[in-house]
Amino acid sequence: MMQITTTQAGGKTTIRIDGQLSIADVALAKADLVAALTSECEIELDLGEIGECDTAGIQLLLMVRASARSQGRKLATPRQSAAFQASLERVGIPTGLFEETN
C-alpha cells in the first residue's frame, strides 16, 4: 500500500512517497505530483521510504522530472530507498538521473 504526504514550508513543496509505487498506485500518485508541478514552489521528492517500484512508477517519476525541467523548475530527490535504486538498476536507469535538476 502506498501513502503520499505533501508538506509546504519555506517555498518548498515536499512530497514523500511511502510503500510501493506500482501500476495500481500510479493514478493516485500522479494527481498529487501534477498538483505539485502547478505550484510556484521548489519541489522535493522524498523517495527514501519506497519499498517497491515497478516500471509504471518509474515512468511516472520520469514524467515529473521531465515536466519540472521543461518548466525550468528545481526538483530534488534527497533520499532514495535501496529498493527504488534497485528498481532503477533493473531497468537500466542510472540512479544519478534523479539527482537535483534545474
SVG drawing of the C-alpha trace seen along z (x, -y; Angstrom):
<svg xmlns="http://www.w3.org/2000/svg" viewBox="-6 -30 31 36">
<polyline fill="none" stroke="black" stroke-width="0.4" points="0.0,0.0 1.2,-3.5 0.9,-6.6 1.8,-10.1 2.4,-13.0 2.7,-16.6 4.0,-19.4 4.9,-23.0 7.4,-25.2 9.9,-27.8 8.9,-28.0 9.3,-24.3 6.8,-21.5 8.0,-18.1 6.2,-15.0 7.0,-11.9 6.1,-8.5 5.9,-5.6 5.4,-2.0 5.1,-0.7 4.8,-2.7 3.3,-0.3 0.8,-0.4 -2.0,-0.1 -0.9,-3.3 0.2,-5.5 -3.1,-7.2 -3.4,-8.4 0.3,-9.4 0.0,-11.2 -2.7,-13.6 -0.5,-14.6 2.6,-15.0 0.9,-17.0 -0.6,-19.3 2.9,-20.0 4.0,-20.9 1.3,-23.6 2.6,-25.4 5.3,-28.0 7.3,-26.2 10.6,-24.3 9.8,-20.6 11.4,-17.9 10.6,-14.2 11.4,-12.1 11.8,-8.6 13.5,-7.2 10.6,-5.0 9.7,-3.4 9.6,0.3 8.8,1.4 8.6,-0.4 7.7,1.1 8.2,-0.4 4.9,-2.3 6.1,-4.0 9.5,-4.8 7.7,-6.2 5.6,-8.5 8.7,-9.8 10.5,-10.3 7.5,-12.3 7.5,-14.5 11.3,-15.1 10.8,-15.9 7.9,-18.3 9.8,-20.1 12.8,-20.5 10.7,-21.8 9.2,-24.4 12.7,-25.4 11.7,-24.2 14.0,-22.9 13.4,-19.3 15.4,-17.4 15.3,-13.9 17.4,-14.0 16.5,-10.4 16.1,-7.3 15.5,-3.9 17.7,-0.9 14.6,0.7 14.0,-2.3 17.6,-2.3 17.5,1.4 14.3,0.9 16.2,-1.8 19.1,0.5 16.9,3.4 15.6,1.3 19.0,-0.2 18.4,-3.8 21.3,-5.3 20.3,-6.3 22.1,-9.6 19.3,-10.6 17.2,-11.6 19.8,-14.0 18.8,-17.6 17.8,-19.3 17.1,-22.8"/>
</svg>
